[in-house]
């Protein structure tokens, strides 16, 4: 899932752009969670396309895109009782935020 988000970010950035991964602990209504953010400095996602990016087979790539990557990422996150969201500003950056339950001390 993270590899897909990073590769998408790399595909989106122009020369001199960047992709960054960050992680932090967060508290969601008393539940400890881990937030993982993947941010790229690409051109952003137009607002009219944002509602569709997790749809299976929807792609904006002219070559090499199947439109399955983000749908699969969403399904993986949901299967682990998490959430995925996107924040994008056209011309500036896009950030995908994944929140997953924090593993307990006894988790393996």
Beta strands, then each sheet from edge to edge (+ up, - down):
strand 1: 19-28
strand 2: 31-40
strand 3: 83-89
strand 4: 93-101
sheet 1: 1+ 2- 4+ 3-
end
